[in-house]
């Protein structure tokens, strides 16, 4: 990984093959991981079960489901952590032992992950072994880059191969941002084919399809198993100089998996050479264009093509159950991180208000945590804490500190001087003065801070799904990937309801705290 | 009871209290008066330890006021300021009983004391359940006085206690206050800028100017044997104000 430093820069210039992950976000996640990733190889604690990971795009999720279903069919306990992130993220998770296996592409391994090593397709398995990682035989299809056009225009201009593009320098090219910058992307392609086009725009991959259909672009890059190729009947230009390398789909898995559960790799080998490019494209289309759940697409394939009739799809829980489960996940994340933040932030705010010098340091430090984008903060948590609930909760905790610390500070500083003097003149010791007078007077401000923190927390917690913490972010991520509004709403509406509920609850707590102190004349004496 | 011995206090370049010495007469009402900036409020706050002198010593009941002794001393002093300084988040009763509760008084003892004080300051008992914001200015000052008297302190310090009140309420409370002072026979220090108030309350009047004592003694002494022309001028100025405003009425 040495030539990935400075990681931030190089990760941006050579993004991993995320396919439809928004490149900026993915780049951030990735680069932070590269910066921080310690040489860890945490062993799987749970000896009896297999954790499958998958990247954040449809094809990879379907493959993840296939693996999970096959493992279950072999009598193993399997868990699918779907849509975790980009290639580098999955690779690190695999190395750490957060996941046992995930679907990967040979080209990505060679060109992007094992860049330190001299790797050829022939030596790939050997090099992987030095990382204690193995790979299965290829599943069949090759999901490589390709160039695509509208069929009518290709026919009119007589274009069939990439070389044919040389005759048409005025064609509008629009490539995904990633393709624009990859070592095996546009610059190298242009050189290899000696293409004259100068006007090339970098766009988001999904948008490039729309651009092509609307006529704003004439040539775009595509992945050879993209559902859109079939769905929109696009012309894929022949790579007549064999420029694009192979991206054969395989599963990579931890070497210790074969020792722990020898049945697991065996189960995966059933997929060897079963998926043609055409078939994979169909499956992608079923999910991406027709909106069938990836798990069902995977189950249908296994029963139709492999004759595994007993396989049933997971993830088809009823809406109520799905939302219920995510509410528990999301609620726990929010509740625990917010509670911990309040418990930590109020003393910090008091400290900031009481000790001027120290206080400005505290406020500055907490302010700095806020300048870290929430997504980056989440990514920062992964190297030391792994995937799932804990890193998400810690990131949310840090993110919730600022509003509460700040409002505690200002609430205390805004107490009118005569009131402070009155408390002092009464002869209340500092602790009692703080508890009986200052904190109650600052309460409205502190509660406002807690409310702000709660709203931010609930919103930010949706990003927790990116690192396997589940919650309302899960359907939102899937919905964004599939451009499925109803899925997005399945996450955002409950999140909005939760926000309202939490605000009402906090309002009630505030009212309770205020009335209890002020009016009751016969409540217990303070101790 | 309270003495200041060569006490001084400056804020940056500004002298709030020049080195001065003062012994507050026990069981009498001492009025600190002077134009604004004369240091009268600063003196009061020095006495209760809200500010510490740059030099000199404040003594309460024979004990120098130090960080170690100040809390106990405050429990034996009552302090009332212009707007009362009542805590807006607590009911009137809670304001009055806050310290006693903190010190662990029994409910019975608290209730008995509150009843006594309610009688003394002539507050309608149902007002006690209300928050300061729902009380009139006069009621607030009565509650404030109750809070100051809750532990039956030896000394009562009042900083312009009538300063923010309407004239009619002011006159009412003024009479009640004097009756209370006479009934309790406490050592009282009252800060005002109003000569009539000083004359009305003061057994001893201490006239201040620029952080220094110009003259102290009974009103009669200030009128008959002024230590310098400023004394007469200060007294006359307020008399004129009163007469001219009376004349205009």
Interface residues (C-beta under 8 A of the other chain):
Chain A: X418 X419 X421 X422 X423 X424 X425 X426 X427 X428 X429 X432 X436 X437 X440 X441 X443 X514 X517 X518 X519 X521 X522 X525 X526 X527
Chain B: X45 X48 X50 X70 X71 X72 X73 X74 X75 X77 X79 X81 X83 X85 X86 X87 X88 X89 X90 X91 X93 X94 X98 X99 X101 X102 X104 X105 X106 X107 X110 X128 X129 X131 X147
